[in-house]
Amino acid sequence: MHHALCRGIGDGNNGYMHVTQTVAPPATAAKRFDAILRTELKGAEPVPGDPDGARWLAKPELKTYTLAYVRGAVLTRLTVLSPDKEFVAGLKDGLLKLKRVP
């Protein structure tokens, strides 16, 4: 599992972004990621038409917003922590526009 923390995103340091990538053996990746979607990302809504089957999980009461997608044997989660409601309003669209890796 790989982690990266980006501090001070947005104008005036509106929040923090944490990126997590979980790599699984190709033979068990689908089963493992399905388990993560049912537990850690429970309640995440599918993003219509997303080529990687992205899911969006908003927890405004915790001020956390997560975009998750699976590409190959890698599950990527982009989680933003922000109390700024104006910043959060465009967050989902902004995260969907980012170049995806791997």
N, C-alpha and C positions, 0 to 999 in steps of 0.2 A: 504494500500500500504506500502510495506517495502522497505527501501533503505539501501545500504551499499556502502561506498567509500573505495577502496583499493588504497593507494598511492604508488608510486614508484614501479611499476611492471616492470619486465624484468631486464636485466643486466644494471646497471648504471642508474636506474630510467628512463626508456624509455617512461613511460606514466602513466596514471591513469585509473583505471577501476571502473565503477559505476554499481552496480547491483540493479535492481528494480524488485520487484515481486508485481503484481497486482492480488488480489484475488477477485473473483466475486461469487455470489450465483450460484450454479450449474445450476439452471433453466435458468439463463440469461447469463451464461458465454460465450457461443459460439457467441451470438449476440454482446455482449460487446467487445469481443476480435476481432471480425471481424471489428467493427468500429475503433478500435485502429490500426489495420493493414491497413485500408484504409486512415487513417489520419496521425497519428504520425509516422507510419512505411511505409508510401506511397513510393512505388518504391523498397521495399525490395524484393530481389530475393529468391525464394524457394531453399532450400538446397536439391538436389536430394537424394532420398532414406532415408531421415531423419525420424526416427520413431515418432518424436514429431512435424513434419511439420515445422521445424526450418526455419527461414528467415534470410538473411544476407543483411544488409544495410550499404554500404560504402559511406561516404561523405568525400572524400579526401580533398576537398576545405575547409572543416571545421575541418579536422583532426580527425573525429569521425567515429567509426566503431562499428556496433551493431549486435549482434546475439540475435534473439528473438525466443522463442518457447513456446508452450502451453502444459501443462501437467495437465490433470484433469481440475480444476477450477482456475488454476494459470498460469498467463502469466509472464514469466521471460525474462528480457532484460539485457544482458551484454553489456555495452557500454564502449569502450576504446577510450581515447583521447591521441593521440601521434603524434608528428611531425616527428618521426624517421621512414623513409621509409623502412629501412632494418628490423626493428622490426615488422612493420605492414605487411610485406610480408608473414610471417608465422602465422599471428594472427588468421585468420579464422580457419585454421586446428587446432591450439592450443586450441581455444575456443570450437571447436566441440568435442575435446577429454576430456574435463572436465566432472566430474561426475555431473549428473543433479539431482536437487531436485525440487520439492518434488517427 
